[in-house]
Amino acid sequence: MARIRAAGQVLSLKSLQFVAAARSLGQSHAKIILAPPVAEPHGASWLIYLTLTIPSRVILDESFLSFLGLGLQEPQVSWGCC
């Protein structure tokens, strides 16, 4: 499901005006992908997605490092812990 949704988003973003404008200015594919305008409705959805997924990824990374014994030591407290 996620793959189909991502493909649909790519196709909808591909037809927007900022992509055509960036192509006419000679922008590379990477620059077009990494810097979509936030004012566009699709750009805002990517921003929301990133703000929701990055913290969960950081929490998972921190718990994995702590499991290996490489995380925070006893006097230090994680921001996720109260």
C-alpha positions in Angstrom: 0.0 0.0 0.0 2.8 2.4 0.9 4.5 1.8 -2.4 1.4 2.5 -4.4 0.7 5.7 -2.4 4.3 6.9 -2.9 4.1 6.2 -6.6 0.9 8.2 -6.8 2.4 11.1 -5.0 5.4 11.1 -7.3 3.1 11.1 -10.3 1.1 14.0 -8.9 4.2 16.0 -8.0 5.7 15.4 -11.4 2.9 17.3 -13.1 3.1 20.4 -10.9 4.4 23.8 -12.2 7.4 24.1 -9.9 8.9 20.9 -11.4 8.5 22.3 -15.0 10.0 25.6 -13.8 12.9 23.8 -12.2 13.5 21.7 -15.3 13.5 24.8 -17.5 16.1 26.4 -15.2 18.3 23.3 -15.5 18.0 22.0 -12.0 19.2 18.4 -11.3 16.7 15.7 -10.3 18.2 15.6 -6.8 17.7 19.3 -6.3 14.1 19.0 -7.5 13.4 16.1 -5.2 15.1 17.5 -2.1 13.7 21.0 -2.3 10.0 21.0 -3.1 8.2 24.2 -2.2 6.5 24.0 1.2 3.7 26.3 0.0 2.4 23.7 -2.3 -0.2 21.2 -0.8 2.0 18.2 -1.7 5.1 19.9 -0.3 3.3 20.4 3.0 2.4 16.8 3.2 6.1 15.8 2.9 7.0 18.3 5.6 4.3 16.8 7.9 5.5 13.3 7.1 9.1 14.1 8.0 8.1 15.8 11.3 6.1 12.7 12.3 8.6 10.0 11.3 12.0 11.5 12.3 11.2 11.5 16.0 10.1 7.9 16.0 13.2 6.9 14.1 15.4 8.7 16.7 13.6 7.0 19.5 14.2 3.6 17.9 17.9 4.4 17.3 18.4 5.5 20.9 16.7 2.3 22.3 18.8 0.1 20.0 22.0 1.8 21.1 21.0 1.4 24.7 20.3 -2.3 24.1 23.8 -2.6 22.9 25.2 -0.8 25.9 26.2 2.3 23.8 23.4 4.6 24.8 23.1 7.0 27.6 24.8 6.1 30.9 23.2 6.2 34.3 23.5 9.8 35.4 22.3 11.0 32.0 18.5 11.1 31.2 17.0 10.7 27.8 14.6 13.4 26.7 12.0 10.7 26.0 12.1 9.6 29.6 10.4 11.5 32.5 
